[in-house]
Amino acid sequence: MISYLPTLKQLQYLVALHEHCHFGNAAKACFVTQSTLSAGIRELETLLGITLVERTRRVVRFTTLGNQMVEKAHRILRESEELTDIARSAGKPMMGEMRMSVIPTIAPFLLPKLLPAIRQEYPNLKLYLREEPSTDACASLHHGDADCVLLALPYGCGDIESAELFDDNLLVAFPNGDNIPDHITPQMIDPEKLLLLVDGHCLKDHILSACNRPDMGNNSTMLGTSLHTLVQLVDNDLGITMIPEMAVDAGILKDTDIITRPLVADNPARQIVLVWRTNSPRKKEFLLLAEELRKLKSTV
């Protein structure tokens, strides 16, 4: 009896459609025509004898079985890519392509220094970078869209391995004024004046954790979508916030009158780490990359 199995191409089409929820956009992402992608998914449904996608003129809706298939397809595609990674890791390390996701509260402050250093040290490595919030970055990692993630802990990112890079202190930022103490404790912070990032940014959780005052998140009257937005709000005397030391070192406060003070607390810093999927065949390469990041930090 002949057994017919789904092809990797069919699974790629399915995953792309699930991500874009649009046949045309999914086809563009796969560099095929819409009819080719649609035919591939129909062939997959015929092969399995089930309906994976409910099609209407306006909506693409996955069935329960379709969603289960997508999760399994992500795993199969990721593991198929790791076959190539195994072969690559057997040769000279840090060659070929590497995809890294970086969270927004790290990317603009570290990457401008990282990229030239990596290109000089490893000219045969093509490092593709994507900036995305922690939740999306971890999803990209486990779906195989990213090989590693530059992340700040504590944050739950699933089944991962990690290399510690350095601690990044949190500094309390005030509009220019008089009588600002040399050190700030969590008890000295008025929650109604504290400006935080919107949900989805792990820095907000790091600040609340460092202060050990979850009530701050409920009482904050203004939320920002980026650190640069928070800086402008503070500079215009609309409140105070906390800024990672790496952002201050990178010049985020340039041309402002903002004053920063160290936070005195049990956990006044976030931990910057490089993470990857457990048992990845490229672990040695990630450890090399982590070492380069540590060297970079020591020179600034």
RODO-2510 file (C-alpha; in nm, 4 decimals, decimal comma):
residues 300
     n   res          X          Y          Z
     1     m     0,0000     0,0000     0,0000
     2     i     0,1405     0,3382    -0,1008
     3     s     0,1476     0,5988     0,1776
     4     y     0,1273     0,9612     0,0690
     5     l     0,2828     1,2157     0,3056
     6     p     0,2461     1,5942     0,3159
     7     t     0,5302     1,7785     0,1501
     8     l     0,7316     2,0511     0,3207
     9     k     0,6074     2,2936     0,0569
    10     q     0,2436     2,2188     0,1446
    11     l     0,3194     2,2730     0,5134
    12     q     0,4932     2,6012     0,4314
    13     y     0,1841     2,7173     0,2437
    14     l    -0,0380     2,6220     0,5368
    15     v     0,1778     2,8064     0,7912
    16     a     0,1975     3,1155     0,5714
    17     l    -0,1795     3,1273     0,5271
    18     h    -0,2276     3,0936     0,9034
    19     e     0,0150     3,3811     0,9637
    20     h    -0,1291     3,6198     0,7044
    21     c    -0,4976     3,5085     0,7025
    22     h    -0,5031     3,6111     0,3375
    23     f    -0,4324     3,3936     0,0337
    24     g    -0,2717     3,6716    -0,1684
    25     n    -0,0384     3,7889     0,1108
    26     a     0,0526     3,4311     0,2009
    27     a     0,1389     3,3584    -0,1624
    28     k     0,3652     3,6657    -0,1771
    29     a     0,5429     3,5523     0,1400
    30     c     0,6065     3,2133    -0,0231
    31     f     0,7074     3,3679    -0,3594
    32     v     0,4385     3,1770    -0,5491
    33     t     0,1125     3,2667    -0,7185
    34     q    -0,2096     3,2674    -0,5213
    35     s    -0,3463     2,9821    -0,7307
    36     t    -0,0356     2,7718    -0,6591
    37     l    -0,0680     2,8234    -0,2856
    38     s    -0,4417     2,7572    -0,2851
    39     a    -0,3953     2,4391    -0,4906
    40     g    -0,1207     2,3201    -0,2552
    41     i    -0,3440     2,3566     0,0503
    42     r    -0,6354     2,1839    -0,1264
    43     e    -0,4062     1,8950    -0,2156
    44     l    -0,3043     1,8730     0,1500
    45     e    -0,6689     1,8645     0,2588
    46     t    -0,7451     1,5944     0,0024
    47     l    -0,4452     1,3928     0,1152
    48     l    -0,5502     1,4090     0,4809
    49     g    -0,9213     1,3767     0,4109
    50     i    -1,0093     1,6731     0,6338
    51     t    -1,0950     2,0419     0,5988
    52     l    -0,8218     2,2648     0,7341
    53     v    -0,9456     2,6043     0,6168
    54     e    -1,2964     2,7444     0,5842
    55     r    -1,2997     2,9774     0,2849
    56     t    -1,5367     3,2669     0,2298
    57     r    -1,5049     3,5755     0,0119
    58     r    -1,3853     3,7917     0,3003
    59     v    -1,2596     3,5608     0,5742
    60     v    -1,0044     3,2831     0,6016
    61     r    -1,0898     3,0773     0,9088
    62     f    -0,8951     2,7733     1,0258
    63     t    -1,0828     2,4765     1,1682
    64     t    -0,9857     2,3247     1,5020
    65     l    -0,7983     2,0488     1,3185
    66     g    -0,6430     2,3110     1,0955
    67     n    -0,4983     2,4967     1,3950
    68     q    -0,3615     2,1693     1,5325
    69     m    -0,2023     2,0969     1,1975
    70     v    -0,0395     2,4406     1,1904
    71     e     0,1243     2,3818     1,5282
    72     k     0,2601     2,0474     1,4106
    73     a     0,3675     2,1989     1,0777
    74     h     0,5717     2,4653     1,2592
    75     r     0,7580     2,1908     1,4434
    76     i     0,8219     1,9839     1,1295
    77     l     0,9473     2,2834     0,9321
    78     r     1,1709     2,3932     1,2183
    79     e     1,3220     2,0476     1,2505
    80     s     1,3754     2,0216     0,8753
    81     e     1,5727     2,3464     0,8870
    82     e     1,7794     2,2042     1,1704
    83     l     1,8973     1,9308     0,9335
    84     t     2,0792     2,2043     0,7408
    85     d     2,2003     2,3534     1,0678
    86     i     2,3558     2,0208     1,1664
    87     a     2,5502     2,0081     0,8416
    88     r     2,6577     2,3710     0,8778
    89     s     2,7693     2,3284     1,2376
    90     a     2,9899     2,0370     1,1340
    91     g     3,1955     2,2736     0,9203
    92     k     3,3387     2,6135     1,0046
    93     p     3,1184     2,7948     1,2600
    94     m     2,9550     3,1342     1,2117
    95     m     2,8976     3,0923     0,8395
    96     g     2,5820     3,1182     0,6324
    97     e     2,2603     3,2716     0,7627
    98     m     2,1511     3,3398     1,1180
    99     r     1,8180     3,5015     1,2100
   100     m     1,8013     3,6889     1,5376
   101     s     1,5044     3,8636     1,6948
   102     v     1,5774     4,1556     1,9284
   103     i     1,3336     4,3287     2,1623
   104     p     1,2727     4,7047     2,1080
   105     t     1,4245     4,8108     2,4421
   106     i     1,7575     4,6561     2,3348
   107     a     1,7727     4,6836     1,9557
   108     p     1,8379     5,0577     1,8982
   109     f     2,0917     5,0799     2,1789
   110     l     2,3053     4,7714     2,1177
   111     l     2,2729     4,6782     1,7502
   112     p     2,4549     4,9835     1,6057
   113     k     2,7628     4,8681     1,7985
   114     l     2,7040     4,4954     1,7476
   115     l     2,6696     4,4792     1,3704
   116     p     3,0059     4,6315     1,2693
   117     a     3,1852     4,4145     1,5278
   118     i     3,0190     4,0937     1,4048
   119     r     3,0812     4,1765     1,0394
   120     q     3,4476     4,2356     1,1092
   121     e     3,4930     3,9229     1,3219
   122     y     3,2770     3,6893     1,1097
   123     p     3,2603     3,8212     0,7508
   124     n     3,0993     3,4988     0,6222
   125     l     2,8028     3,5225     0,8572
   126     k     2,4819     3,6785     0,7241
   127     l     2,3005     3,8012     1,0342
   128     y     1,9341     3,8845     0,9703
   129     l     1,7738     4,0925     1,2459
   130     r     1,4121     4,1538     1,3349
   131     e     1,2911     4,3865     1,6093
   132     e     0,9782     4,2626     1,7865
   133     p     0,8274     4,2541     2,1375
   134     s     0,9216     3,9692     2,3710
   135     t     0,6022     3,7695     2,3111
   136     d     0,6421     3,7800     1,9335
   137     a     1,0164     3,7160     1,9523
   138     c     0,9689     3,3997     2,1583
   139     a     0,6938     3,2826     1,9219
   140     s     0,9279     3,3423     1,6262
   141     l     1,1949     3,1366     1,8005
   142     h     0,9707     2,8364     1,8641
   143     h     0,8111     2,8549     1,5188
   144     g     1,1539     2,8512     1,3553
   145     d     1,1341     3,2060     1,2169
   146     a     1,4244     3,3069     1,4436
   147     d     1,7337     3,1088     1,5401
   148     c     1,8043     3,3059     1,8555
   149     v     1,6667     3,6006     2,0512
   150     l     1,8334     3,8865     2,2332
   151     l     1,6074     3,9119     2,5361
   152     a     1,5781     4,0663     2,8824
   153     l     1,4937     3,8476     3,1817
   154     p     1,2952     3,7674     3,3793
   155     y     1,0589     3,6596     3,1041
   156     g     0,8982     3,3243     3,0277
   157     c     1,0090     3,2185     2,6781
   158     g     0,9312     2,8450     2,6889
   159     d     1,1793     2,5618     2,6443
   160     i     1,5062     2,7447     2,5805
   161     e     1,8749     2,7502     2,6571
   162     s     2,0466     3,0792     2,7302
   163     a     2,3780     3,2539     2,7745
   164     e     2,3977     3,5370     3,0255
   165     l     2,5452     3,8542     2,8811
   166     f     2,5272     4,1339     3,1384
   167     d     2,3026     4,3121     3,3862
   168     d     2,1349     4,6326     3,2727
   169     n     2,0551     4,8656     3,5617
   170     l     1,7251     5,0537     3,5740
   171     l     1,7615     5,4278     3,6306
   172     v     1,4818     5,6525     3,7554
   173     a     1,4356     5,9492     3,5206
   174     f     1,3056     6,2866     3,6444
   175     p     1,2338     6,6154     3,4718
   176     n     1,4967     6,8719     3,5666
   177     g     1,4223     7,0139     3,9098
   178     d     1,5487     7,0763     4,2607
   179     n     1,5754     6,8500     4,5646
   180     i     1,6077     6,5197     4,3783
   181     p     1,7744     6,2630     4,6114
   182     d     2,0939     6,0870     4,5063
   183     h     1,9263     5,7451     4,5261
   184     i     1,5644     5,6413     4,4811
   185     t     1,3823     5,3593     4,6602
   186     p     1,0536     5,2089     4,5329
   187     q     0,8680     5,3606     4,8277
   188     m     0,9695     5,7097     4,7112
   189     i     0,7977     5,6678     4,3730
   190     d     0,4461     5,8034     4,3254
   191     p     0,2613     5,5452     4,1088
   192     e     0,0393     5,8163     3,9627
   193     k     0,3452     5,9950     3,8246
   194     l     0,5156     5,6826     3,6896
   195     l     0,5051     5,6521     3,3103
   196     l     0,5237     5,2954     3,1752
   197     l     0,5292     5,1184     2,8416
   198     v     0,2093     4,9581     2,7170
   199     d     0,1420     4,5901     2,7782
   200     g     0,3478     4,3576     2,5633
   201     h     0,6805     4,5189     2,6503
   202     c     0,8681     4,3167     2,9113
   203     l     1,0359     4,6334     3,0445
   204     k     0,7086     4,7265     3,2100
   205     d     0,7114     4,3970     3,3997
   206     h     1,0800     4,4427     3,4873
   207     i     1,0075     4,7825     3,6407
   208     l     0,7160     4,6545     3,8468
   209     s     0,9223     4,3538     3,9551
   210     a     1,2224     4,5671     4,0514
   211     c     1,0022     4,7888     4,2662
   212     n     0,8083     4,4903     4,4037
   213     r     0,4953     4,7040     4,3742
   214     p     0,2425     4,5523     4,1301
   215     d    -0,0023     4,8312     4,2181
   216     m     0,2100     5,0724     4,0162
   217     g     0,0841     4,9213     3,6937
   218     n    -0,2772     4,9817     3,7916
   219     n    -0,2230     5,3427     3,8988
   220     s    -0,0126     5,4624     3,6083
   221     t    -0,2040     5,7356     3,4264
   222     m    -0,0053     5,7364     3,1027
   223     l     0,1447     5,4617     2,8878
   224     g     0,3948     5,4926     2,6044
   225     t     0,4650     5,2767     2,3022
   226     s     0,8431     5,3277     2,3124
   227     l     1,1231     5,4459     2,5390
   228     h     1,1680     5,7522     2,3184
   229     t     0,8030     5,8472     2,3816
   230     l     0,8498     5,8127     2,7582
   231     v     1,1626     6,0293     2,7438
   232     q     0,9729     6,3091     2,5702
   233     l     0,6886     6,2880     2,8227
   234     v     0,9295     6,3125     3,1152
   235     d     1,1228     6,5973     2,9533
   236     n     0,7939     6,7884     2,9273
   237     d     0,7331     6,7416     3,3006
   238     l     0,4458     6,4971     3,2602
   239     g     0,5822     6,2407     3,5047
   240     i     0,8794     6,0159     3,5773
   241     t     0,9871     5,6828     3,4339
   242     m     1,2616     5,4195     3,4489
   243     i     1,5147     5,3801     3,1700
   244     p     1,7645     5,0983     3,1130
   245     e     2,1236     5,2084     3,1620
   246     m     2,2170     5,0859     2,8122
   247     a     1,9697     5,3339     2,6630
   248     v     2,1201     5,6199     2,8638
   249     d     2,4731     5,5147     2,7611
   250     a     2,3569     5,5139     2,3976
   251     g     2,2435     5,8767     2,4259
   252     i     1,8660     5,8531     2,4554
   253     l     1,8647     6,1563     2,6885
   254     k     2,0668     6,3757     2,4534
   255     d     1,9198     6,7264     2,4126
   256     t     1,6902     6,6779     2,7143
   257     d     1,7040     6,8169     3,0678
   258     i     1,6222     6,4808     3,2251
   259     i     1,8069     6,3770     3,5409
   260     t     1,8580     6,0101     3,6300
   261     r     1,9157     5,8464     3,9646
   262     p     1,9987     5,4815     4,0514
   263     l     1,7210     5,2633     4,1878
   264     v     1,7969     5,1097     4,5266
   265     a     1,6022     4,7828     4,5407
   266     d     1,6522     4,4066     4,5733
   267     n     1,6497     4,3585     4,1931
   268     p     1,7371     4,6954     4,0362
   269     a     1,8407     4,5527     3,6987
   270     r     1,7195     4,3380     3,4132
   271     q     1,9364     4,0551     3,2834
   272     i     2,0298     4,0654     2,9148
   273     v     2,0631     3,7171     2,7637
   274     l     2,0893     3,5398     2,4308
   275     v     1,8419     3,2511     2,4071
   276     w     1,7886     2,9666     2,1596
   277     r     1,5823     2,6494     2,1321
   278     t     1,6845     2,3640     2,3575
   279     n     1,9132     2,1130     2,1813
   280     s     1,9731     2,3415     1,8831
   281     p     2,2640     2,2094     1,6727
   282     r     2,3970     2,5665     1,6519
   283     k     2,4590     2,6016     2,0253
   284     k     2,8343     2,6487     1,9755
   285     e     2,7679     2,9371     1,7370
   286     f     2,5305     3,1045     1,9802
   287     l     2,7905     3,0765     2,2552
   288     l     3,0441     3,2439     2,0238
   289     l     2,7934     3,5193     1,9490
   290     a     2,7270     3,5629     2,3212
   291     e     3,0986     3,6027     2,3845
   292     e     3,1165     3,8749     2,1198
   293     l     2,8289     4,0549     2,2919
   294     r     3,0072     4,0398     2,6261
   295     k     3,3241     4,1803     2,4705
   296     l     3,1198     4,4569     2,3124
   297     k     2,9665     4,5511     2,6470
   298     s     3,3071     4,5625     2,8154
   299     t     3,4343     4,8200     2,5646
   300     v     3,1544     5,0748     2,6171
***
